[in-house]
Amino acid sequence: MLIPELEEQLLQLSLNEKLYIIQILAQSLTKNNTNPELPSKLSEFFRQSPLAEVIEEIDF
């Protein structure tokens, strides 16, 4: 799959589906963590990510 096709499909997902994809991607970044500078917990990853600023704008 090409990146533009993937981007188009991702933009069509619901908010919950997008959040799920973000969680899966974050887990894939922290799984088998060989870089000590990367956060080891998913919650820590989100605290350090630019998404932390956006979360205040989303009404759960």
N, C-alpha and C positions, 0 to 999 in steps of 0.2 A: 504494500500500500504506500502510496506517495504521501509526503507530508501535507501538501495542500488538501488532499482528499480527507486525510485524518482530521485536519483542522476544521474543515467544513462539517464533518460528522460530530466532532466534539462540541462545536458551537450550537448544534441543534439539540443537545441533551438538556434534560431538565436540571434544575439546581441540585437536586439530590443525587442525580446520576453523576454530575460533575464533581460533587464533593466525594463521592465514592471513588471515582477515578483518581482524584488527588490523593486520597488515602492509600490506594494501591501503589501509586507511583512513589509516594513518600516511603512506604514500607520497602519498596524495591531498592530505594537509595540507602536505607539503613540496614537492610539484610546483609549478612556476611560483611559487616563493616570492618574494613581493614585500615581505614584512615581514621586515626584517633581524633582528628579535628572535626569529623562529622558527628552529629548528635547520635546517641545510641537509642534514644526513645523517640517514638513518633510525636509525642507531645512536645518534646524539646525541639524537634525539627520544626514544628509549626511555630513555636515561640520565637525561633531565630529567623524564620522566613519572612519575606515581604508580605505574605498572606496575613500575617498577624495584624497588620494595619487595616486590611480589608475586612476582617472579621467583625469589626465594630460597626460596619455599615450594613451587615447582613442581619436581618431579623429572623432569629430562629424561634 
